[in-house]
Every structure is written in structure tokens, then in C-alpha cells.
């Protein structure tokens, strides 16, 4: 009888351990890995949603090509630029069309629109998000400087590195650090 109880306890322990180590999709599901995923997702979500604006976008007509913008530069319909009523000149914005799901990064170089719309895009930017035919689109705009570095760059993805003896709390702390240079944490 004692042997059967011990065997049942061992089988229960083995089953719990197996369900913790893998999932049906092949992605490891350990408490440490899950805590790192959660911490990184929370950090990216907070950074990406630090500032955003939703509304209707329009695009500049070609007759503005060659005119001076509020920044002093000459407007070029082929550049990925935009006019915004209040954001600082030079601000990089991610503009995402809610109608098409397509996005473009633009630089604010002019003022406007001064109506119910939130942004005016250059012809080239409007083409990238597929709004040329309609003339307007429902968009979300977000400042690129406030987005997570991994969302801004296509160079190298951020990778969390931990020693096998690190605890979940140490993994979360490492994922939450803002330093660009990471030093592996080793226990002795």
C-alpha cells in the first residue's frame, strides 16, 4: 500500500513537471521562461502605448510639391513626411491605417491639418498605407522615440540571457533593466 501511494505521488510529480516544460506548440513553458516573456511583453506594451492618437488622416495634394513647409524645408511628395498641428518638427511617427492594417514611419516637417483630421501625409506615405484612392483613412499614430527599441529597428532583436540557476524574480529584473549593455548574472 505504501509503495502504491509513493508511486502515485511520483507519477503526479512527473506529470506536473512535464506539463511545465513544454507546450503543444513546442515552445518551452517553464516558470522562468514565462516570467521573461511576460516582463518583455509588458515593457513593450507600456512603451508602445506611452503616447498615441487615433483619428482621420488625409494626404497633401501634389500642388503643394516644392512649397516651403513650417520647418523651412521644401515639401517633396516623394518623401515620407507629415504635417501635425502640435508635435515638434522632426518627430518620427509610426502611422498605422486601421482600414488596411499597413504602417509607415514619417517625419513631422509641417503644421496642419487645421480641421477635424489629426495628420496630413505626403503622397508617398499615403501610398505606403494604401489610402490614396479614398483620400482619407482611420489611423493610429505613435511617437517612435517612445517605442521599444526592438520595435524601431530591424537590426538585432533583444535577447534575454540568464544563468540556469537564476530565479524567476532575477529574470524579471533582468528583462526590466533599461541598459543597452547586459552583463550575464552568474551565481557562485
C-alpha positions in Angstrom: 0.0 0.0 0.0 2.8 2.5 0.9 4.5 1.6 -2.4 1.3 2.4 -4.4 1.0 5.8 -2.7 4.6 6.7 -3.3 4.3 5.6 -6.9 1.1 7.7 -7.4 2.9 10.7 -5.8 5.9 10.2 -8.2 3.6 9.9 -11.2 1.8 13.1 -10.2 5.1 15.0 -9.8 6.3 13.7 -13.2 3.1 14.8 -14.9 3.2 18.3 -13.4 6.8 18.6 -14.4 6.2 17.5 -18.0 3.3 20.0 -18.4 5.5 22.8 -17.1 8.4 22.0 -19.6 6.6 22.0 -22.9 3.5 23.0 -24.7 1.7 21.6 -27.7 3.3 24.2 -30.0 6.9 23.2 -29.0 7.6 26.4 -27.1 9.2 25.8 -23.7 6.8 26.6 -20.9 8.8 27.0 -17.7 8.0 29.4 -15.0 11.3 31.3 -15.7 10.7 31.5 -19.5 7.1 32.6 -18.9 8.1 35.3 -16.5 10.7 36.6 -19.0 8.0 36.6 -21.8 5.6 38.5 -19.5 8.1 41.1 -18.4 9.2 41.8 -22.0 5.6 42.0 -23.3 4.7 44.4 -20.5 7.7 46.6 -21.2 7.0 46.7 -25.0 3.3 47.3 -24.4 3.9 50.2 -22.0 6.5 51.8 -24.3 4.4 51.4 -27.4 1.3 52.9 -25.8 3.1 55.8 -23.9 1.5 58.2 -26.4 -0.8 57.6 -29.3 -3.5 59.4 -31.2 -6.5 58.0 -33.1 -8.4 59.8 -35.9 -8.6 60.5 -39.5 -5.6 61.2 -41.8 -5.6 62.9 -45.1 -2.8 63.5 -47.6 -1.3 66.5 -49.3 -2.3 67.2 -52.9 0.5 67.3 -55.5 0.1 71.1 -55.9 2.0 71.5 -52.6 5.1 69.9 -54.1 8.0 72.4 -54.0 6.5 74.8 -51.4 8.2 75.6 -48.1 7.0 73.7 -45.0 6.8 75.1 -41.5 10.2 73.5 -40.9 11.7 75.6 -43.7 12.4 72.6 -45.9 10.9 72.3 -49.4 7.9 69.8 -49.5 8.6 66.8 -51.6 5.7 64.5 -52.3 8.1 61.5 -52.6 9.5 61.9 -49.0 7.9 60.1 -46.1 6.8 63.2 -44.2 3.7 64.6 -42.5 2.1 67.7 -41.1 0.8 67.6 -37.5 -0.8 70.5 -35.6 1.3 70.4 -32.4 4.0 67.7 -32.3 7.6 69.0 -32.5 9.1 69.4 -36.0 11.4 66.4 -36.6 9.3 63.9 -34.6 9.3 60.4 -36.1 5.8 58.8 -36.1 4.5 55.4 -36.8 1.3 55.8 -38.7 -0.9 52.7 -38.9 -4.0 52.6 -41.1 -7.0 51.0 -39.3 -8.6 50.4 -42.7 -5.7 48.5 -44.3 -3.5 47.4 -41.4 -0.5 48.9 -43.1 2.1 51.2 -41.4 4.6 53.8 -42.4 7.2 55.8 -40.4 7.1 59.5 -41.2 8.9 62.7 -40.0 6.8 65.7 -39.0 8.1 68.7 -41.1 5.0 70.8 -41.4 1.9 72.2 -39.5 -1.6 71.2 -40.1 -4.2 69.9 -40.8 -6.4 72.6 -39.1 -9.7 70.7 -39.3 -11.1 67.5 -37.7 -8.2 65.4 -39.1 -5.2 64.5 -37.0 -2.4 64.3 -39.6 -1.7 65.1 -43.3 0.6 62.6 -45.0 2.8 63.1 -48.1 1.8 61.3 -51.3 4.5 58.7 -50.7 3.4 58.0 -47.1 -0.3 57.8 -48.1 0.6 55.3 -50.8 2.5 53.1 -48.3 -0.6 52.7 -46.1 -3.0 52.3 -49.1 -5.1 55.4 -48.7 -4.5 57.3 -52.0 -7.8 56.2 -53.6 -10.0 57.1 -50.6 -8.1 60.3 -49.7 -8.6 59.7 -46.0 -8.0 56.8 -43.6 -8.7 56.0 -40.0 -5.2 55.9 -38.4 -3.3 55.5 -35.1 -0.1 57.5 -34.7 2.6 56.8 -32.1 5.9 58.5 -31.4 8.8 56.3 -32.5 11.1 57.6 -29.7 8.7 56.2 -27.1 8.5 52.8 -28.6 10.6 49.8 -27.5 14.0 49.7 -29.3 13.1 46.3 -30.8 10.1 47.8 -32.5 12.1 50.7 -34.0 15.0 48.7 -35.5 15.2 45.7 -37.7 18.9 45.1 -36.8 19.2 42.7 -34.0 16.3 41.5 -31.7 16.7 41.9 -28.0 17.6 38.6 -26.3 17.3 37.8 -22.6 20.2 36.0 -21.2 20.2 34.3 -17.8 22.2 31.7 -16.0 20.4 28.4 -15.5 20.5 29.0 -11.7 18.7 32.4 -12.0 15.3 32.6 -10.3 12.1 33.9 -12.0 12.5 37.2 -10.0 16.1 37.7 -11.3 14.9 37.0 -14.9 12.1 39.6 -14.5 14.6 42.1 -13.1 17.0 41.5 -15.9 14.2 41.9 -18.5 13.1 45.1 -16.9 16.6 46.8 -17.0 17.0 49.6 -19.5 20.7 49.4 -20.1 21.7 48.6 -23.6 24.7 46.5 -22.5 23.7 43.5 -20.5 26.1 41.6 -18.2 25.2 37.9 -17.6 24.3 37.3 -14.0 26.3 34.3 -12.6 26.0 32.7 -9.1 29.0 31.2 -7.4 
